[in-house]
Amino acid sequence: MKISFLIGVFWWLPFLVAGQLLPGFQKSASFNEQQMVLEGAPPNTRILINAPLDGLGKRDQVLLIFYALPNGNTIEQTFGKTIKEGDDWHFNIQHIGAQTRFLRGVVAQKTIVVACLETTCKSWPLWKKNNPDYLNDTKNIVERITAMFSAWNPQLVLNGHSGGGRFIFSYLEAVKVIPDNVKRIAFLDSDYGYEDSIHGPQLTNWLKAGKDRFLTVLAYNDSVVVYNGKQLVSPTGGTWYRSRMMKKYLARSFQFSEEGNDSLLWSRSPGNKIEFILKTNPEGKIFHTVQVERNGFIHSILSGTKQEQKGYIYFGERAYENYISDSITLPIRQLNIPPRKTDAEPGSVFMKRIENLPLEEREEEICKALADGNVPVFLRRTISLKAAFADAEGVVHKVEYQIMPDYLAVGSDDDYCRIPMNPRTAQRLATLFGASLITSKISDGIYEKAELKLEPFPYKPVGNANETVQKFVDHNSQIERQMSEAGGTRWQLVAGIKKDVILSERIAQQPDKVVIYGWHKSDGKPIQPVYSGHVYWYVDYSHGIRLMNNQVLLDGKPALLSDILKDPVLFKVFSNEDAPMSQTVYLSQ
């Protein structure tokens, strides 16, 4: 058996050849990059991970930058692009994408990966207010993305602009002692939430713990700004006040040299390990975003290094103009399957444990195990399928959708079992993962595109034997033998091995039934036509749960399958039925 590397929620190859995509990433249209989008894990968050195609070899080290977005900005706007007529002005005020590309050309000894962190409410302070578990969720974001790159010994940077500073402080409050792998913390006009009693000792101890720690703080005098006839910030609430407050606290332990340069006041500790750059503001202007735009992100990564102020000037002209992309297109989000725990049961152990459970208890144990992340690595690597399908009016649309390569299974890559379950259990898991069950049309499309087509292997019915866990295990073993004989691998798209539990208008018309379809033969015809004669709790060895990402690309734009199937015209793109679906999920009664 091949060895798999399960880190966090992902399946990383330990080292890659130059230009090879990380599993789950998609190549960007320009600048030799690869990207991944995560949504909803934790709730109400959206994350873009951008990495170069090169620089992830055996001897490389990752500099992983967590950049918490400012209030009001999307990832697309923050990453930036060339502004065109009619574009929102937010696309032209941060350019984190272009500034990252500039940095990659300068920091040759490390591979820079940036994770842009957004909330659905577009405000980390508001996200914190509405999320009672914000400390654990913030910590989990950092740890899970860090774990993805553990093969490359990542050094971390905590960075953020505006309300993004709240993410940094939330993480500091969650961990209490700042981990050794955090090498740099940068507040880009974002330290509104700083408190001496909480964060002062943390930052002091962290800075003293090693010579490879850097702190950068950028701020301007926002206390004198009047906006719409009112003070922009309270006397003690702005970054001008909080930054000087932080500097005063740190001055108890570190000496600072002071220098005035034009309108900028620079305060540096020996070796420039700590750097405060405060912009005076006699005219009372708003420089909140300008500090980032004028090479602020670049400087926040290079301050205190040999590259500081080389090839760029902080608060000078943009040094990254040649790195601005003409457009920005993000890939489909990844499924939100929790990480598999190190002590999770192997598939064989789990199947043995549930073998004699009553049906209702068995379903609950199946749901609990999979919801907790006891899912093989290979199922997390969805396969992208492209097609051209007509809608109800005959208009052809280009679609792209991501499916699991095989049926839902419990266990590890080395010890797993495909696990039949009733549709309500399957729906609970699909909703949790940001996924959807498939339709009969999608089932046909999967068989057509499958790299590995196996012959169906049915058992004759003998009493209720086909409904038992032992038969599930036997059928799984048979499929494994067939795959081995065909020279297949678990990473391939496989079809012909089970019937699909599908979405259909019948689930609204017959809410107590399960709808099944498929089990295609070598001639491409399914053994099972669309059928809804079984009560919902009926499950046998032939039933399989093939999940797909509920987010699809329709003519290049993200859309939800669940919305498309309800649309009076578009439903036909993904459905063989004669009318749109009024219900796209199995409901618990």
TALINGI-V398840 format. One record per run of one state. SS is the DSSP state (h for helix, s for strand, l for the rest). FROM is the first residue (numbers start at 1). TO is the last residue. If there is no record, write none. Layout:
# TALINGI-V398840
[[SS FROM TO] [SS FROM TO]]
This chain:
# TALINGI-V398840
[[l 1 5] [s 6 7] [l 8 9] [s 10 11] [l 12 25] [s 26 27] [l 28 32] [s 33 39] [l 40 44] [s 45 52] [l 53 61] [s 62 68] [l 69 74] [h 75 79] [l 80 88] [h 89 92] [l 93 95] [h 96 106] [l 107 110] [s 111 119] [l 120 123] [h 124 130] [l 131 133] [h 134 148] [l 149 149] [h 150 152] [l 153 154] [s 155 161] [l 162 163] [h 164 175] [l 176 181] [s 182 188] [l 189 195] [h 196 208] [l 209 213] [s 214 220] [l 221 221] [h 222 224] [l 225 225] [s 226 227] [l 228 229] [s 230 231] [l 232 238] [h 239 250] [l 251 256] [s 257 261] [l 262 263] [s 264 268] [l 269 269] [h 270 272] [l 273 273] [s 274 279] [l 280 289] [h 290 293] [l 294 295] [h 296 302] [l 303 320] [h 321 323] [l 324 332] [s 333 334] [l 335 346] [h 347 354] [l 355 358] [h 359 371] [l 372 376] [h 377 380] [l 381 382] [s 383 390] [l 391 395] [s 396 403] [l 404 408] [s 409 411] [l 412 415] [s 416 418] [l 419 422] [h 423 433] [l 434 434] [s 435 436] [l 437 437] [s 438 438] [l 439 439] [h 440 449] [l 450 451] [s 452 453] [l 454 464] [h 465 467] [l 468 468] [h 469 485] [l 486 493] [s 494 495] [l 496 498] [s 499 502] [l 503 505] [h 506 509] [l 510 512] [s 513 520] [l 521 525] [s 526 535] [l 536 542] [s 543 544] [l 545 547] [s 548 549] [l 550 550] [s 551 554] [l 555 556] [s 557 560] [h 561 564] [l 565 569] [h 570 573] [l 574 589]]
